[in-house]
Amino acid sequence: MPNLSAIQLRDPFIVADATTGIYRLYGTTALGGPMEAPDGFTVRTSPDLRRWSEPRPVLSRSAGPAGADFFWAPEVHHYRGRWYLFASYGAGMNVVKPLAHYTAIHVAATPDGPFAPHSDGPVTPLGWFCIDGTLHVDRQEQAWIVFVREWTQVVNGEIYAMPLSPDLRRPAGEPHLLFRASSAPWSTRQKSEYGEGYQVTDGPWVHRTAAGTLLLLWSSFGHGGYVTGIARSLSGDITGPWEQAETPLFATDGGHPMLFRDFDNRLLLTLHSPNRPMQERVRLLPVQETAGCNAERRFEARSKSILLSLYLYLSHSSSGRESQPDLTNARERGAAHNDSLLVGRTRKANNWILISLRIICV
């Protein structure tokens, strides 16, 4: 049974199914790179997150949307007793002028599939180039799809949230713009043979902390290549407004993040790194949330060698004005670990929350 270091996969998504005691791994499996059309989506299973089965199909190309040439970023969510596959599809694509990029939803009785068509065609807006749809259920039990509108159409990539019908078959309202890539100070403009000046949004993931703070992890390009950042909803709701961290969360060529809890209730961050075709590997980073004085919250993610720390001092007050973030950089803990400490903070009234994400990456 292969381990994660032997599995080439982009956009990893892991389901911890407590009813069976099995972990399931999904992702983009185009071996020639993200633009190659695969045969559909597969799943690997594991009892321990270390040893993984060979892939088995869960959605064949023939069962996918009509005319789809490209299959990307599958996510499998348990919702109201059934399993739903959110995935992105493309047809007739070149990099600059895709004919269609969209998210559609499939359904199955188990996370092993097979998944059958469920949504009434694309659930993202027709005529928009959209990818990376994910499911968020708010505190009122309203289901939302959170998705990317691509730089290929709008240059400055965007992330939207749109309410879905209770059965997840169709939109139940208009899309809400959450933010653009340029709102993050760490997101940089890119250039390629197709042009320059674009900024990417990619792979959104919504997470509510034990303290009730709503966070959105997402990826773009920064000075470290493909990177992952984090934003916080000032209202605590999906429609925001959203405040970006001053520095990227994971700045060493990795992205498309998601979070899940293992069978010991440990919170784990997963993403793919590096972001190079044929070299992508799944990274698992344990994350610990601990409460402290004055409503302090702390996230720590650990792997093996370089320690990256991001401290965000976030307000826990519902009143008062936000000041402009004050960012400082420092080096800590000695050259033996090449440790980099990134500190950013925002103030609102006199109440603070400390969110720290420590990532030790190979």
N, C-alpha and C positions, 0 to 999 in steps of 0.2 A: 504494500500500500504506500503510495508516494506521500511525502510530506510537502508542506507549502513551498519550500525552496525549489522543488522540482516541478511545480505547476505554473505554467504561464497563463495569466489571467488578468484582464482589466476589469475595473468597476466592480470589485468584489462585494457580494452581499451574503451575509450569513444569518441563517435562521436557527435558533436554538429551540428545538421542539421538545418541550418537557414531557409531553405525553408518551413519546417513544424513547427519550433519552438519546436522541441523535441530533447532531449538527448537520446542516445542509448548506452547501456553498454553491452560489450561482455567480455568473459574471459574463462579460463579453469574451467570447472564445475565438474571435477571428485571428487565426494564427499568423497571417501575413500582415497584421496591423489593423487599426481600427476601421479602415476603409474597405477591408475585404469582407465579402458576404459569407457568413457562416451558414450552416444548415439549420440553424435555429438555436434553442437554448438547452443547456444540460444542467444536471445537478450532480455534485459529489457529496458523499456522506462520510461522517466521522463520529466515533464515540468519544473522542478526546481532543479534537482540534489539532492533532498532530499527524495521525495516520488517516489518509483520505482514500476513498474508493476511486475506481475509474469512473469517468463521467457516464451518465445515463440521460437519454433525451427526456425533456419534459414538455417541449413545444417544438414540433417539427416545422420545417419551412413551409410545408404544404398547409399546416394548420394556422400559420401566421396570416397577417393581413394581406389581402390580394395586392399584388404588385410590389410588395416589399422586397428590396434587394439587400438591405442591411438590417441587422438585429443588434441592438446595443442595450447595455445597462439594465438587465432584468432585476427587479425587486419582487420578493414574494411576501405578502402581508396576510396575516390572519385577521379577518374582519367578520363579525357576526356569524361565526360558525363555518365559514368557508375560507378558502385560500385564493388570493388574487395576485396575479402576475401583472405588474406595471412594467412596461418595457418601451423602448424607443425604436422607431423604424425609419428607414429612409428608402427612397426610390429614385433611380436615375440620377445619382449624385455625381457632381464634381465638387471640389472643395468650396468654391465661391458661390455657385448657383444651384443648390440642391432643389429639385422639383418638389420634394415634400419631406419634411422631418416632423415626426409627431409621436405622441405617446398614446398607446391603446391598452386596454385592460382585458386580460383573460382570467378564467376561473377554473378551479378544480376542487375536488372533495378533500384531497390531501396535498401536502407540499411536494410530493413526488410526481404530481401530474397524473395523466396528461392534462394540459390546460387547453380549454376550449374558448373560442371567442365569447366575450361578455359585453363589452361596451358597444354602443352604437357607432362603430367606426372610431376615428380619432377622438379623444376627449380634450385634447389641446385645441386652441382656436385654428380653424381652417385658414390657410393662407399665411400662417406664421410658421417659421422654422423653429420647432420646439423639440427638446430632448430632455432626458433625465427626470421624468416625472416620478415623484415619490408621494406616498400617502401620509397625511397628517390628520389626526382626529382631535378636535379641540375639546375644551372643558365642557362645552355644551353638547358634545357627541356629534358635532357637525363634521363630516368628512371633507377634506380639502385635497386637491392635487397641487403640489408645489413643483414648479418646472422651470426650465431654462428657455429663454428666447435667445437664439444664437446671434453671435457677432456677425455671422455670414449675412444676416439680414439687417441688423440694426447697428453694426460696428461696435457700439458700446454695449456689451452683453447685459442681459437683464434676467432677473428672477421674479417670477409671479406666483401668486396663490389664487386658486379658483375653487369655489365650493362645488361639491358633487352631489348628485341625487343620493338618497339613502341606500339605493341598490347599486351605486357606483357605475351606473350605465351611461350617464350623460352629465354635462355641466348643469349646475343649479343656480348660476349667477355669472356675473362678469368677472374677468380676471383682474386681480389687484396687483399693481406693480409694487414689489417689496423694496428693491434697490437695483442700481446699475453697478457694473464692475468698477467704474471709476469712483464710486463712493468709498472704496477701501484704499487707504493710502499706500498699501503695499502692492496693489495690482498695477502692473505696468503695461504700457502699450507695446504691441507686438508688430513685427513686420515679417513678410515672407515674399515669395515670388508672386503672390497674388495681391499684394498691396501692403500698406502699413497703417498704423494708428488704431488698430482694433484692440479691444480688451475682452477677455473671455470670461464667461460665467459657466460653471460646470458642477455637476454632482451635488445638488443641495440635499442636506439632511437636517431634519428638525428634531430637537431634543429638549425636553423639559426636565429641569433639575429637580431634585428632591425639595428644594426651597421654592419651587414654582417659577423660576426664571426660564424664559423660553429662548433657546439658542438656535442658531442656524449655522451649520458647518457647510462650507462650499469651497470650490477650487477655482483658481485662475492661474495666471502666469505672473511671477514676480522676478526679482533679481536672482533668485535661486532656481529659476526654471518653473516647472509645474509645482504649485504650492497649494496649501490648504489654509483657509482663514476661518474666522468665526465672527458672527454678528449676534447682537442681543436685541430682543424686542423691548422697547421702552414701556409699552403698554401691557406686555405679557400675553398679547394675542398675536395671531399669525399675520394680521394686516399691519402690524408695527405701530409707530415708526421704528426703523431698525438702525442700530448704532454699530459701526464696524470697529473691531479691534485695530489698533494702530500698526500691529505687526502680524505677520502670518503665524498660524498655529504650528504648521509643519512646513518647513522651508527647504527641505532637502529632496526635491524632485519626487514628490508623492502627492496623490490626491484621490478624488472621488471617495470621500469618507462616509462611513456609517458607524453607528454604535449599537451594541447589543449586550445582553447579559448572559453569561454562561450559567451552567447548572449549579455553580456555587455562588450565584448572584453577584459575580464580579462584572463590572462594566468594562467592555472592551471596545477599543477603536480599531477599525480596519480600513485600509486603503491600499491602493497599488503603488508600488515604487520599485524600480525607477519607471519613468514615463517614456520608455523607449520601446518601439515595436520589437516583439519577440523576447524582450528581457523583463517584462512586467512580472512582478511577484506580489503575492498577497502579504501584507504586513499586519500583524496583530499586536496591539499595544494596550496592556492593561491600564485601566483608568479607575482611580479611586476618588470617591466623593466623600469628604468628611466635614462635619459641622464643627465650628469653633466659636470663639467669643464674637459678640456683636454681629451675629448672623453671617459668620464667615463660611464660605463654601470653597472647597479646594478640589481640583481635579489633578490627578497625577497619572501620566502615561509613561510606562517604562518598557524598554526593549533591551539593548545590549551595550552601546558604547558612548555616543555623544549625547550629552544632556542639554536639552533645549528647554528653557522655562519661560512661560508667558504668564505674567501676572496682570490681571485686569481688575482694578479696583472699581467695582460697579456699584451704583447707588441702589439701595433697597427702599428708597423713599418714593412716595407717590406725589410729592410736591417739591417745588423749588426748581431753580434753573440749572441746566447743565453748563459746565464750563468747557472750554476747549480741552481735549485730551493733552496731557503732558507726558511725553515719552522720553525715557532715558534708557541707555544701554550700558551694561556692565558685564565684566568677566568675573566668574566665580569658580571656586572649587579646584583650581589648579589646572595646569596644562596636561596632566596625565589623562584627563577625560575630555579635553578640548571643550569645556563647558561654556555655554553662552547663555547669559541671563538677559531676557528682554522684559522690560517693565513698562507697562502703560497704565494710566489710570484716569478715570473721570470722576467728578464729584457732583453730587446732587444732594442738597441740604447737608446734613451732618451724618448721614447713615451710609455705611459702606458694606459691600460684599467683596470678598477676595476670591477671585477665580484664578487658579493657577493650573496650567497644563504643562506637565513635565514629560518630555518625550526623550527617551534614550534610544537612539536609532543606530543601527549597524552602519 
